[in-house]
């Protein structure tokens, strides 16, 4: 699955194993928005520059990756069901 040494794997989580934070757990559509914004913020930093992202759910101020790799790491996104594979066109990559 990983041709390189590292693949970052992300998912939106699900209530059965994440509700222990004692603050409730967002609905699936909100979690998908949060995941899409997170992927966007992570990808923006892979160019090595300082980047600020201010979105609906995720805000990162003036952040950068200090030790850049020679190649961009792989990114795997976990999905479960039809709603999970539908993504906003702004974050969809082919």
Residue pairs with C-beta under 8 A, 6 or more apart in sequence:
1 7
1 76
2 74
3 74
4 71
4 73
4 74
6 69
6 73
6 74
7 73
7 74
7 75
7 76
8 42
8 73
8 74
8 75
8 76
9 75
9 76
9 77
9 78
10 35
10 38
10 39
10 75
10 76
10 77
10 78
11 35
11 77
11 78
11 79
12 28
12 31
12 32
12 34
12 35
12 78
12 84
13 25
13 31
14 80
15 25
18 25
19 25
26 34
28 83
28 84
29 83
30 57
32 83
32 84
32 87
33 56
33 57
33 88
34 57
34 58
35 77
36 87
36 88
36 90
36 91
37 53
37 55
37 56
37 57
37 58
38 58
39 75
39 77
39 91
40 53
40 55
40 58
40 90
40 91
41 51
41 53
41 55
41 58
41 60
42 75
43 75
44 51
44 53
45 51
45 63
45 64
45 65
46 65
46 68
46 72
46 73
48 64
48 65
48 68
49 64
50 62
50 63
50 64
51 60
51 62
51 63
51 64
52 60
52 61
52 62
52 63
53 59
53 60
79 85
